[in-house]
């Protein structure tokens, strides 16, 4: 992982993904990362993965020299506090693991990811087409900056069940005179779906799990439209967490297991 200013820098980590090996080697030197272990499956030929979680953890702490180990707790209050405040360190959740079980690859019985879902009101600034002009694929979402300009922050998929109702709302807002596009260049060389901007008159409430950099890290879920809300009220304050002096950093979390 890569941390900058106490926060997980997922964008920099993604930059290290590239189809060319020479590029990967250069980026690994330019953007160094650290290795964090969270489990131990095999050591010196011994099948540690067959042991229950608590014994694997003890073995990891015993062998963990020269690399970082992820923090862990069996205290529900501490884990809840992590979940409440991890966003300040750029993290979006915690991993809950069942004690007494061996490593079970691909199983939800032993491991589950727990993360909070939040909501935000965004101005709808465009659409992507599945098949123009009949079928819409996604709504493109924006938030206003302090200077009055709008940042593209992510998308919300349009389901088949609600497609016609959504299309009735957004198609009259198509702004064919604008040449703005929202997707960044794709370094994998694949073409994206066609996009069309909208007049910025419609507000949508969406559910999201994490903001990474200047985007929603994953796709959002459309909850409802907000005809009662002025689009100008959809600002970055919607998704900016309130920082506290005692918020955890990536470094402080790792040092807790040093």
N, C-alpha and C positions, 0 to 999 in steps of 0.2 A: 504494500500500500504506500501511498504518498501523502504526506501531511504538509500543509503550509499554514503558518500563523495559527497553529493549534487546531486546524480543521482538516478533515479528510478532503483531499483534492482528487475527486473521481474523474474530472475532466482531464487532468494531466495523466492519470493512469490510462485512460482511453486513448490518449495520444500515442501511447507506446504500442498500441495494437496496429499492425501494418502487415500487408501481405509480403513485403520484401524483407528478406533476412538482414541485408545490409542496413536497411533503415531501422530495423528493430535493434540491432547492435548499437547504432549511433544514438538512438533515443534512450536506450538503457543507460548510456553514459551521461547524456545531457539531462535526463530526468531520472535521477536515482530513486529507487524505492527501498523499503525495508520489508523484511520477511517476518510475518507474525504467525505463530503456530497456535492452533486452537484444539488440536487433538493429536494423539500419537497412535498409529496403527501397526507399525512394524519397527523393531529396533534390534539391530545386530542379528537379523534372521529370526527373531522371536515374534510370534503372532500376537502382538499386544491388542489387536482389534478384537480378539476373542474375550477379553476381560471386560467387566462392567465399567461404565463411565467413570465412576469415582476412582477406580484403580488405574485407569488409563490417564486420568488427570494427575494423579500422584506421580506416575512414571514420567509424564511430560515435565512436571515441575522439577523432578530429579535430574532429567537429562537436558533441560533447557538452558544450555550454555552457548552463548554466542548469537542468540536470536531472541526476539521478543515473544512473549506469551500473552495471549488475550486474557483480559480479566474475567473472573467468574465469581459467582456468589450463589449460595443456597438460601439467602435471606430474601423473602418476598418483598419486604419494604425497600431494601437496597435496589433490587431489580426494578421495582416500580419507579423509584427515583431516577434510575438510569434512563428508563423509557421516557420519563417526563422531560429530561434535560439533555439527552444525547444529541438533539438537533443542533445545539450550540457547537458541537464538535464535528458537525457534518455527517452524523450517523442517523439512520432512519429506523432503528429498532434493536431488539435483542433476540438472541437465539435461546429457546428453552429446550433443555434436554432431559430426558427421563433417566433417573438414576437406576442402577441395577441391570442395565441392558448392555450387551455387546454392541460394537459398531454395526449398524444396519444400513448399508448403502441404499439410497432411494426410498427409504421407509419414512412415513410420517408418524409412525408409532413411537419412534425414539427422539425425533427432532421436529420442532416447529418454529417458524419465524413469527415473532410478535412485533407488530408496529402499529402506530397510531395513524388513523386516517383523519385528515383535516379538510375543511372546505374553504373555498375562496370564490369571490365574485369577480369574473373576468369579462372584459369586453370582447365580443366575437368580432375578429378582424379579418377573417377569411374562411375559405372552405377548400378542401381537397376533394377531387372528383374520383369516384370509382369508375363511372362511365358518363362522360359529359354529353348532353346536359340532363340526363335522366336520373342518375344515381350519385348521391353524395357519399363520401367516405368518412370524412372527419370535419369537425369544426376547429378552426385555428383561433387560439386564445391570446389575448394581450393584456398588459398592465401598463398604466401610465407612469412615466418617470416624473421627477420633480420639474423638469423643463417643459413638460406638456407633451413630449413625444411618447409613442407607444412602443414597448418592447414585445416581440413575439415570445411567449413563454411556454408554449406546448399545445397539445391538441386533445380533443375528446372524440372518441369514436361515435359514429351514428349507427344505431342498431336498426335492423330491418323493420322491427315492430313500430318504431317511432319515426321512421324515415319520412313519410309523407307529411306528418305534422310539423317536423322540423324544417323540411324543405319549404313548406308554406310560409314559414317565418323568415327564412334567410334568403331565399331566391330573389325577392323584391329588393334586397339590399346589395345585390351584386354590383361592384364598381368596376366595370369593364374599362374605364378610362385610366385606372391606376395600373402601373407596371410593377408595383411592389411584389416581391416574392419573399417567402418566409423560411424555406428550407435552406440549410447550409450546404455547400458543396459536399458531395459524397465521395470520400477518398477510396471507396471500394469500387467505384466506377459503375454503379448501378443507377438507373434512372428512377426518379421519384414520381409520385402522382401529380397530375396537373393541379395548379392552384389558381384561385381567383380571390382577390381582396373583396371585402365588404365595406360599405359605409358603416362607420363605427357608432351604431345606434342601438345595438342589442347587447344585453348583459346576461350571462349564464353563470349559474352557481355550479361549481364542479367539486368533486372530491379528489384529493390527491394525497400522496403519501410523503413526498419529499421534494424540496427545491434544491437543486444542485447547480451552483453557479448562477446562471440567469435563466434557467429552465426548470420546469417540472421534470424530475428524473425519469419518471415513467408516464405512460398515458394517464389521462384523468377520466373520471366517469361523470357524465352529465347528470345533474340532479334535477334542475329545473331552470327555466328562464325567469329573469327578474325584470318585468316591465315597469316595476315600481322604482327601479334604481337608475340614477343618472350614470351613464358610462364613465363620465369624468371622475366618479368616485372609486373606480376600479384602479387602485394604485398599488405600488409595491408594499404599502403598509398592510395589505391583505395577507401577505405571506412572510413578512419579515419578523422573525422571533424577537422577543424582548430579551436582550442580553443582560446577564447579571455578573457581578465581579467574581463570584465563586463558581461560575459555569465550568464544567470539565473541559479539558482539552485532550486531544489525542495523546499527547505526551504524558499528561498526568494520569490518564487511564492505564497506559502501558507501565508506567512506573509503579503503579499499585501492585503489580505482580512481579516486580524486579527482585 
